[in-house]
């Protein structure tokens, strides 16, 4: 929307508060925080007041650990305190009230209620079996071809319904396991030409 990619942060890795608000200059490898970084000029573009930061795996945030980022989030998500958000590296208060945050999670159960009260929550239902078969597999298959540097001229542009059913059976309709399932089914359908002894993909 704004002509630049959002910054994406995986909260499942247990990020520290200084990742968001910057490290004090006296520390080795000190740097500015993600909030400030998102607002700064980059790649010849001007600074931006309302960048997008995407935090994934919110349900895995470790609030009980020392220097947890959770307390910083509370300051970030309140407009009044966000207007005077402290970046420890710059040792300055910056107006971060225009920053847009997107949080994604697999479940709401492990997210503290005070945190949820500061967010607008959209519950997105899981894919149906038909949606995975008709839409999701096609998209992941294209990525699989690219990621594995496959010679696409020797493989079908679109998988057959029979192969899609094989893939769904292999991954038990789990979208996260589809790419591995494609590789498994691909290997399973490989045969050897009895004359040339070359591998033949019966993927289609």
C-alpha positions as a LaTeX table, in Angstrom:
\begin{tabular}{lrrr}
\hline
Residue & $x$ (\AA) & $y$ (\AA) & $z$ (\AA) \\
\hline
Unk1 & 0.00 & 0.00 & 0.00 \\
Unk2 & 2.79 & 2.41 & 0.92 \\
Unk3 & 5.29 & 1.28 & $-1.68$ \\
Unk4 & 7.49 & $-0.54$ & 0.80 \\
Unk5 & 7.43 & $-3.93$ & 2.47 \\
Unk6 & 6.31 & $-4.16$ & 6.09 \\
Unk7 & 8.86 & $-5.28$ & 8.64 \\
Unk8 & 8.03 & $-8.80$ & 9.81 \\
Unk9 & 9.05 & $-10.10$ & 13.24 \\
Unk10 & 8.66 & $-13.67$ & 14.52 \\
Unk11 & 7.68 & $-13.51$ & 18.18 \\
Unk12 & 8.12 & $-17.26$ & 18.52 \\
Unk13 & 11.86 & $-16.69$ & 18.80 \\
Unk14 & 11.43 & $-14.79$ & 22.05 \\
Unk15 & 12.53 & $-11.28$ & 21.06 \\
Unk16 & 13.79 & $-8.92$ & 23.74 \\
Unk17 & 12.39 & $-5.49$ & 24.53 \\
Unk18 & 15.47 & $-3.79$ & 23.05 \\
Unk19 & 14.57 & $-5.25$ & 19.64 \\
Unk20 & 11.57 & $-2.94$ & 19.65 \\
Unk21 & 12.90 & 0.08 & 21.48 \\
Unk22 & 16.61 & $-0.01$ & 20.59 \\
Unk23 & 19.79 & $-0.88$ & 22.45 \\
Unk24 & 21.64 & 1.61 & 24.62 \\
Unk25 & 24.63 & 3.04 & 22.67 \\
Unk26 & 27.11 & 1.76 & 25.27 \\
Unk27 & 26.36 & $-1.86$ & 24.34 \\
Unk28 & 28.32 & $-3.71$ & 21.67 \\
Unk29 & 26.45 & $-3.97$ & 18.33 \\
Unk30 & 23.92 & $-1.42$ & 19.58 \\
Unk31 & 21.25 & $-0.37$ & 17.08 \\
Unk32 & 17.97 & 1.46 & 16.78 \\
Unk33 & 14.70 & $-0.32$ & 17.51 \\
Unk34 & 12.34 & $-1.81$ & 14.95 \\
Unk35 & 9.74 & 0.90 & 15.53 \\
Unk36 & 12.19 & 3.67 & 14.63 \\
Unk37 & 13.69 & 1.65 & 11.78 \\
Unk38 & 10.28 & 1.22 & 10.16 \\
Unk39 & 9.78 & 4.99 & 10.09 \\
Unk40 & 13.20 & 5.93 & 8.71 \\
Unk41 & 14.03 & 6.75 & 5.10 \\
Unk42 & 15.22 & 3.76 & 3.09 \\
Unk43 & 16.17 & 2.93 & $-0.50$ \\
Unk44 & 15.92 & 6.54 & $-1.57$ \\
Unk45 & 12.41 & 6.92 & $-0.10$ \\
Unk46 & 11.45 & 9.58 & 2.39 \\
Unk47 & 10.73 & 8.83 & 6.05 \\
Unk48 & 7.21 & 7.55 & 6.70 \\
Unk49 & 5.01 & 8.30 & 9.71 \\
Unk50 & 2.64 & 5.34 & 9.35 \\
Unk51 & 4.66 & 2.23 & 8.37 \\
Unk52 & 3.37 & $-1.33$ & 8.85 \\
Unk53 & 5.06 & $-3.77$ & 11.24 \\
Unk54 & 3.86 & $-7.37$ & 11.22 \\
Unk55 & 4.38 & $-9.46$ & 14.36 \\
Unk56 & 3.78 & $-13.17$ & 13.79 \\
Unk57 & 3.15 & $-15.91$ & 16.41 \\
Unk58 & 1.75 & $-13.54$ & 19.06 \\
Unk59 & 0.45 & $-16.56$ & 20.98 \\
Unk60 & 4.07 & $-17.70$ & 21.49 \\
Unk61 & 5.35 & $-14.50$ & 23.09 \\
Unk62 & 7.25 & $-15.32$ & 26.29 \\
Unk63 & 5.93 & $-12.78$ & 28.78 \\
Unk64 & 7.57 & $-14.42$ & 31.79 \\
Unk65 & 11.15 & $-14.00$ & 30.55 \\
Unk66 & 13.43 & $-11.14$ & 31.60 \\
Unk67 & 13.41 & $-8.19$ & 29.21 \\
Unk68 & 10.23 & $-9.46$ & 27.55 \\
Unk69 & 8.89 & $-7.32$ & 24.74 \\
Unk70 & 5.36 & $-7.47$ & 26.15 \\
Unk71 & 5.69 & $-4.35$ & 28.31 \\
Unk72 & 7.03 & $-2.39$ & 25.35 \\
Unk73 & 4.01 & $-3.47$ & 23.31 \\
Unk74 & 1.67 & $-1.87$ & 25.84 \\
Unk75 & 3.45 & 1.46 & 25.39 \\
Unk76 & 3.44 & 1.08 & 21.61 \\
Unk77 & $-0.26$ & 0.30 & 21.37 \\
Unk78 & $-1.49$ & 3.24 & 23.47 \\
Unk79 & $-1.66$ & 6.45 & 21.41 \\
Unk80 & $-0.80$ & 8.68 & 24.36 \\
Unk81 & 2.40 & 6.86 & 25.28 \\
Unk82 & 3.27 & 6.10 & 21.64 \\
Unk83 & 3.57 & 9.84 & 20.99 \\
Unk84 & 6.59 & 9.84 & 23.32 \\
Unk85 & 8.06 & 6.46 & 22.48 \\
Unk86 & 11.66 & 6.21 & 23.69 \\
Unk87 & 14.28 & 4.79 & 21.37 \\
Unk88 & 17.15 & 3.82 & 23.67 \\
Unk89 & 19.77 & 3.95 & 20.93 \\
Unk90 & 18.92 & 7.49 & 19.83 \\
Unk91 & 18.15 & 8.49 & 23.43 \\
Unk92 & 15.20 & 10.44 & 22.04 \\
Unk93 & 11.44 & 10.33 & 22.33 \\
Unk94 & 9.82 & 9.83 & 18.93 \\
Unk95 & 6.20 & 10.13 & 17.85 \\
Unk96 & 5.28 & 6.55 & 16.94 \\
Unk97 & 1.53 & 7.08 & 17.24 \\
Unk98 & 1.04 & 6.63 & 13.48 \\
Unk99 & 2.69 & 3.21 & 13.22 \\
Unk100 & 0.35 & 0.40 & 12.12 \\
Unk101 & 0.76 & $-3.00$ & 13.76 \\
Unk102 & $-0.53$ & $-6.32$ & 12.50 \\
Unk103 & $-0.37$ & $-9.29$ & 14.87 \\
Unk104 & $-1.08$ & $-12.84$ & 13.74 \\
Unk105 & $-1.59$ & $-15.89$ & 15.95 \\
Unk106 & $-2.91$ & $-19.42$ & 15.76 \\
Unk107 & $-4.99$ & $-19.08$ & 18.93 \\
Unk108 & $-6.21$ & $-16.35$ & 21.28 \\
Unk109 & $-6.12$ & $-18.52$ & 24.40 \\
Unk110 & $-2.50$ & $-17.79$ & 25.35 \\
Unk111 & $-2.63$ & $-14.04$ & 24.66 \\
Unk112 & $-3.14$ & $-11.85$ & 27.77 \\
Unk113 & $-6.54$ & $-10.14$ & 27.86 \\
Unk114 & $-5.03$ & $-6.65$ & 28.44 \\
Unk115 & $-3.11$ & $-7.16$ & 25.22 \\
Unk116 & $-6.18$ & $-8.25$ & 23.25 \\
Unk117 & $-8.15$ & $-5.27$ & 24.56 \\
Unk118 & $-5.77$ & $-2.99$ & 22.65 \\
Unk119 & $-6.30$ & $-4.78$ & 19.34 \\
Unk120 & $-9.06$ & $-5.16$ & 16.81 \\
Unk121 & $-9.44$ & $-8.92$ & 16.42 \\
Unk122 & $-10.38$ & $-10.68$ & 13.19 \\
Unk123 & $-10.89$ & $-14.44$ & 13.37 \\
Unk124 & $-10.07$ & $-16.12$ & 10.06 \\
Unk125 & $-11.50$ & $-19.64$ & 9.65 \\
Unk126 & $-9.31$ & $-22.52$ & 8.50 \\
Unk127 & $-9.30$ & $-23.50$ & 4.83 \\
Unk128 & $-11.86$ & $-26.08$ & 3.83 \\
Unk129 & $-10.75$ & $-29.23$ & 2.04 \\
Unk130 & $-12.10$ & $-27.82$ & $-1.24$ \\
Unk131 & $-10.26$ & $-24.49$ & $-0.82$ \\
Unk132 & $-6.97$ & $-26.25$ & $-0.16$ \\
Unk133 & $-7.45$ & $-28.44$ & $-3.22$ \\
Unk134 & $-8.61$ & $-25.72$ & $-5.62$ \\
Unk135 & $-6.51$ & $-22.74$ & $-4.46$ \\
Unk136 & $-3.82$ & $-23.42$ & $-1.87$ \\
Unk137 & $-2.05$ & $-26.36$ & $-3.51$ \\
Unk138 & $-1.66$ & $-24.50$ & $-6.82$ \\
Unk139 & 0.06 & $-21.57$ & $-5.09$ \\
Unk140 & 2.37 & $-23.77$ & $-3.01$ \\
Unk141 & 3.18 & $-25.94$ & $-6.03$ \\
Unk142 & 4.46 & $-22.88$ & $-7.92$ \\
Unk143 & 6.69 & $-21.98$ & $-4.97$ \\
Unk144 & 7.86 & $-25.60$ & $-4.75$ \\
Unk145 & 8.97 & $-25.52$ & $-8.38$ \\
Unk146 & 10.92 & $-22.31$ & $-7.78$ \\
Unk147 & 12.42 & $-23.27$ & $-4.42$ \\
Unk148 & 13.66 & $-26.61$ & $-5.76$ \\
Unk149 & 14.87 & $-25.14$ & $-9.08$ \\
Unk150 & 12.78 & $-27.68$ & $-10.98$ \\
Unk151 & 12.87 & $-27.74$ & $-14.77$ \\
Unk152 & 9.30 & $-26.66$ & $-15.29$ \\
Unk153 & 9.16 & $-27.69$ & $-18.97$ \\
Unk154 & 9.24 & $-31.32$ & $-17.82$ \\
Unk155 & 6.51 & $-30.94$ & $-15.21$ \\
Unk156 & 2.82 & $-30.05$ & $-15.42$ \\
Unk157 & 1.90 & $-26.38$ & $-14.99$ \\
Unk158 & $-1.11$ & $-27.45$ & $-12.92$ \\
Unk159 & $-1.42$ & $-30.63$ & $-10.89$ \\
Unk160 & $-4.16$ & $-33.12$ & $-11.68$ \\
Unk161 & $-7.01$ & $-33.76$ & $-9.24$ \\
Unk162 & $-5.65$ & $-37.26$ & $-8.67$ \\
Unk163 & $-2.24$ & $-35.95$ & $-7.58$ \\
Unk164 & $-3.86$ & $-33.24$ & $-5.46$ \\
Unk165 & $-5.84$ & $-35.92$ & $-3.62$ \\
Unk166 & $-2.60$ & $-37.83$ & $-3.07$ \\
Unk167 & $-0.96$ & $-34.70$ & $-1.63$ \\
Unk168 & $-3.90$ & $-33.94$ & 0.67 \\
Unk169 & $-3.92$ & $-37.49$ & 1.94 \\
Unk170 & $-0.19$ & $-37.28$ & 2.61 \\
Unk171 & $-0.44$ & $-34.01$ & 4.57 \\
Unk172 & $-3.82$ & $-34.71$ & 6.24 \\
Unk173 & $-5.23$ & $-31.44$ & 4.87 \\
Unk174 & $-2.64$ & $-29.39$ & 6.79 \\
Unk175 & $-1.62$ & $-26.40$ & 4.62 \\
Unk176 & 1.72 & $-26.11$ & 6.45 \\
Unk177 & 2.68 & $-29.64$ & 5.41 \\
Unk178 & 1.71 & $-29.32$ & 1.75 \\
Unk179 & 5.17 & $-28.45$ & 0.41 \\
Unk180 & 6.74 & $-31.50$ & 2.07 \\
Unk181 & 3.85 & $-33.63$ & 0.83 \\
Unk182 & 4.42 & $-32.44$ & $-2.75$ \\
Unk183 & 8.03 & $-33.60$ & $-2.52$ \\
Unk184 & 6.98 & $-36.97$ & $-1.11$ \\
Unk185 & 4.35 & $-37.59$ & $-3.78$ \\
Unk186 & 6.75 & $-36.42$ & $-6.50$ \\
Unk187 & 9.36 & $-38.95$ & $-5.35$ \\
Unk188 & 6.72 & $-41.66$ & $-5.09$ \\
Unk189 & 5.61 & $-41.18$ & $-8.71$ \\
Unk190 & 9.11 & $-41.34$ & $-10.18$ \\
Unk191 & 9.84 & $-44.33$ & $-12.39$ \\
Unk192 & 12.82 & $-45.39$ & $-14.47$ \\
Unk193 & 12.59 & $-45.67$ & $-18.25$ \\
Unk194 & 13.53 & $-49.31$ & $-18.97$ \\
Unk195 & 15.36 & $-48.34$ & $-22.18$ \\
Unk196 & 17.21 & $-45.14$ & $-21.31$ \\
Unk197 & 17.25 & $-45.66$ & $-17.52$ \\
Unk198 & 16.31 & $-41.99$ & $-17.12$ \\
Unk199 & 13.98 & $-40.94$ & $-14.32$ \\
Unk200 & 10.44 & $-40.27$ & $-15.49$ \\
Unk201 & 8.08 & $-38.10$ & $-13.46$ \\
Unk202 & 4.54 & $-39.42$ & $-13.57$ \\
Unk203 & 3.54 & $-36.42$ & $-11.48$ \\
Unk204 & 0.70 & $-35.54$ & $-13.83$ \\
\hline
\end{tabular}
